[in-house]
Amino acid sequence: MGWYGDWVLPRVINVACGMQVGVPLRQRVCEQLHGRVLELGFGSGLNVPYYPAGVTAVDAVEPSDLAWKLAGKRLAASSVPVRRSALDGELLPYGEDSFDTALSTWTLCTIPHPAAALREVRRVLRPGGTLHFVEHGLAPDEDVRRWQHRLEPLQKRLFGGCHLTRSVGDLLTAAGFTLTELDVFYEKGAPKALGADSLGTAVSG
Ligand SMILES: C[S@@+](CC[C@H](N)C(=O)[O-])C[C@H]1O[C@@H](n2cnc3c(N)ncnc32)[C@H](O)[C@@H]1O
């Protein structure tokens, strides 16, 4: 990705995604995790403090070495064993039915081929396993969508390929997940053009 993507962007994301406003959403999306967990786009480990007691181990999927390094203190303070065992969500090195639950927070916007990543998550989740997610994406309102389409090229350049106009629910259902919970809302304090957050649970089928 070059110097900016390797050395600057992970620090920017660590600060931007680490803001207090995200904490209740992280708590909410993590609360039903249990057993062996796959975390897609682990970033700098901002979800680690919110893993509940029923989580036995976490496999982190994260391409950025610096993001993983920035997670150091949170990992040291965690009682849950976390290992970075894959770099790319589109090609997971695990067998079928390996995980009880999976977690994705503000990651499907950035993965180049989210459909491929979701197919992989579904493959490695056990039957009936659940994906817990909070993602920003296409807004429900047409006037906001127009702004999202205008701003997306700039957003992608500045934030490592982050898209504004992906439809999270549609991506999940197209990958074969069944949505069992879906809450769509504008995040407090965030510019509306970032889109609406989709927070929920999807079953692997
Ligand atoms: C906006 S950040 C969110 C990080 C973290 N999930 C959080 O909530 O703070 C998007 C993350 O997706 C990661 N990412 C990008 N491409 C990826 C891929 N192909 N597979 C897995 N993660 C990827 C980035 O490195 C980055 O850490």
Ligand as a Chemical Component Dictionary entry (heavy atoms), coordinates in Angstrom:
data_LIG
# 
_chem_comp.id                   LIG 
_chem_comp.type                 NON-POLYMER 
_chem_comp.pdbx_formal_charge   0 
_chem_comp.three_letter_code    LIG 
# 
loop_
_chem_comp_atom.comp_id 
_chem_comp_atom.atom_id 
_chem_comp_atom.alt_atom_id 
_chem_comp_atom.type_symbol 
_chem_comp_atom.charge 
_chem_comp_atom.model_Cartn_x 
_chem_comp_atom.model_Cartn_y 
_chem_comp_atom.model_Cartn_z 
_chem_comp_atom.pdbx_ordinal 
LIG C1  C1  C 0  -11.772 0.755  9.323  1  
LIG S1  S1  S 1  -10.684 -0.487 9.829  2  
LIG C2  C2  C 0  -11.591 -1.263 11.176 3  
LIG C3  C3  C 0  -10.707 -1.982 12.141 4  
LIG C4  C4  C 0  -11.407 -2.694 13.297 5  
LIG N1  N1  N 0  -12.313 -3.711 12.828 6  
LIG C5  C5  C 0  -12.120 -1.739 14.218 7  
LIG O1  O1  O 0  -13.327 -1.866 14.415 8  
LIG O2  O2  O -1 -11.455 -0.852 14.777 9  
LIG C6  C6  C 0  -10.734 -1.723 8.532  10 
LIG C7  C7  C 0  -9.746  -2.858 8.773  11 
LIG O3  O3  O 0  -9.875  -3.835 7.723  12 
LIG C8  C8  C 0  -8.584  -4.324 7.457  13 
LIG N2  N2  N 0  -8.553  -5.003 6.131  14 
LIG C9  C9  C 0  -8.334  -4.447 4.920  15 
LIG N3  N3  N 0  -8.323  -5.405 3.969  16 
LIG C10 C10 C 0  -8.546  -6.574 4.593  17 
LIG C11 C11 C 0  -8.641  -7.923 4.162  18 
LIG N4  N4  N 0  -8.513  -8.256 2.861  19 
LIG N5  N5  N 0  -8.858  -8.886 5.084  20 
LIG C12 C12 C 0  -9.008  -8.561 6.394  21 
LIG N6  N6  N 0  -8.933  -7.315 6.871  22 
LIG C13 C13 C 0  -8.706  -6.320 5.977  23 
LIG C14 C14 C 0  -7.710  -3.072 7.525  24 
LIG O4  O4  O 0  -6.343  -3.360 7.627  25 
LIG C15 C15 C 0  -8.291  -2.396 8.771  26 
LIG O5  O5  O 0  -7.653  -2.825 9.932  27 
# 
loop_
_chem_comp_bond.comp_id 
_chem_comp_bond.atom_id_1 
_chem_comp_bond.atom_id_2 
_chem_comp_bond.value_order 
_chem_comp_bond.pdbx_ordinal 
LIG C1  S1  SING 1  
LIG S1  C2  SING 2  
LIG S1  C6  SING 3  
LIG C2  C3  SING 4  
LIG C3  C4  SING 5  
LIG C4  N1  SING 6  
LIG C4  C5  SING 7  
LIG C5  O1  DOUB 8  
LIG C5  O2  SING 9  
LIG C6  C7  SING 10 
LIG C7  O3  SING 11 
LIG C7  C15 SING 12 
LIG O3  C8  SING 13 
LIG C8  N2  SING 14 
LIG C8  C14 SING 15 
LIG N2  C9  SING 16 
LIG N2  C13 SING 17 
LIG C9  N3  DOUB 18 
LIG N3  C10 SING 19 
LIG C10 C11 SING 20 
LIG C10 C13 DOUB 21 
LIG C11 N4  SING 22 
LIG C11 N5  DOUB 23 
LIG N5  C12 SING 24 
LIG C12 N6  DOUB 25 
LIG N6  C13 SING 26 
LIG C14 O4  SING 27 
LIG C14 C15 SING 28 
LIG C15 O5  SING 29 
# 
